């Protein structure tokens, strides 16, 4: 019987981890500490979950005190998902360095029985947010050389390895891509924004317009369903073969937007443009540039009044419009390079499971959004 600590417990990945932990018997985890500013909104009521309300950017002593009072001294496994978005790269690096540093220092003071700390990063490690010369060789391998320039994942992974060596525990890095999931009050997921985009188009009686070009529309991309990621991560922390290693995780095989878009159109009762992805870009731009033809961010901005109208008409969550990350949807659908990582490392330690990108990823998110009144239940 041990304790697990989940940092970033209200995010899409944090909630998925909590749900996975709650499926384990009490004999395995007697206590689960959910570290976040807000209490996580869980489907199940389980007295093993204890909310630790601390600000990870605040004093280390306060973080440590919160963990200590909640029983963090018995922690064997720690899962770290906390993240703060910043527009400027230097600010992004420094903010998330500080966030992780404070957490590691607090754990060093409290969690003296710690066995494994798992840090979730992602495919940005391979330069997918930059493209061109920054991209690693396909399929992305965990041992790929780091790209030039700043990347806060590099900073955090180095910090983790140093802290583990000093603290006498093991480290694991998990690298998913395009995480699909939904968490009440925290909706940083491509699927959530796509659901809002499709709902708005339906309300305005428009077709499901693809923001990018035909190049992006037909490229294969890895997706990582949050529940699948969490199951894999729990598998790793209990597997000695996985210790002190990094692992890609995705749903098993890539999906093209040309396969996804018709499914989304059918779910929301939308027609598709013909051609649905606009014109092909200049071949010299493929793999290097973003080709955005129909900005969803601009479309949402131009239709703010319509968003208010249909939100009131369908009695939606008044904060629903804040849950969309339009710029991320634009970027994800307009890059002219693919995201494909190898699962060889995960398979080598015994991970055999796959997940259905549509049936276990996008569709459940859309269903949950309807249930939570983020989007209308019907047209």
C-alpha positions, 0 to 999 in steps of 0.5 A: 500500500503506497501513495501516488501524487498527481501534479496538474490534477485538473488538466486533461492528462491529470484527470485521466491519471486520477481515473486510472489510479482510482481503478486500482485496488486500495491494496495498491494505492491507499492514497492519491494526492491531487495537486492543483489550484482547483479541486478536480471534478471526478466522476467517482467519489473515492475517499482515497483522493485528497486535494492539495491546493498549492501554487507551484509558482509559490514558495517551496516551503508552502508546497512541501507543507501541503504535501506533508499534511496530505500524507506525501511522505508515503509517496512511491509514485509521482506523475507530473503534468503541470504546465503553464502556457506562455507566448514567448519561448524564453518566458515559456522555458523559464516559467515551466522550469520554475514550476518544475523546480519548486515541485522537485524541491518540495518532493525532496523535502517530503517524499523520502520513500519516492521510487519513481517520478514520471514526467509527461512531455511530448513530441515538441521534443522532436521539433514538431512545433518548429518544422524544417531543420528542427524536425527529428528523423521519422519515425521519432525515436526517444534517442533522437538528438535535440534540436538547436535552440530553446525547448522547455522539455529539454530543461525539465528532462535534465532537471528530472534526471539530476533530481532522481540521481540526488534523491535516489529514485528512478525517472521516466519520461512519457512523450504523447502527441495531440492528447485527446481528452476532456476535463471540466474547467480545463479543456486544453485538447484539440478535440475540445476546440474542434467540437466547438468549431464544428458546433459553431459551423453547424449553427451558422449552417456552414460546411466543415471547413478545414483550416489548412491545405490539402498537404496537411489534410492528407498527412499522417499524425499520431494522436494520444488519447488521455486515458490510454496515455494514463494506462501506459504511464501506470504500467511504466511506473510498475515496470522495472524495465521502464526505469530511467528511460523515455517512451513515446506513446500514441494510440497505435497507428496514425490518422489523417485529417482526411479520415477524421474530417468526414467522421466529425462532419457526420457526428455534427451533421455537417457537409464537407467542402469540395475539395475540403482542404483547399489548394495544395501549397508550393512544394518548396513549403512542404515540411517547412512552413505553415499554410493556413487558408481558413483561420478558425481563430479569425472565424471565431472572432468574426462570429463572437455575437453568434457564439453568444447567441447559440450559447444562450439558445442552448443554455450552455456553460457561460464560460464555454467560449474560453475553453477553445484554443483556436490558434492551436487548432489552426496550427495543428491543421496547417503545418505541412509536416507529419507527426510520427513516433516509434512505439518500439521502446514501449513494445520492448518493455511489454506494452501491447495495447492500442486505442481507437483515435475516433471511438475512444478519443474524439467521439467520447470528448464530443459526447462529454462536451454535450453532457457538460453543456459546452456544446449543444446536445443537438443542432 
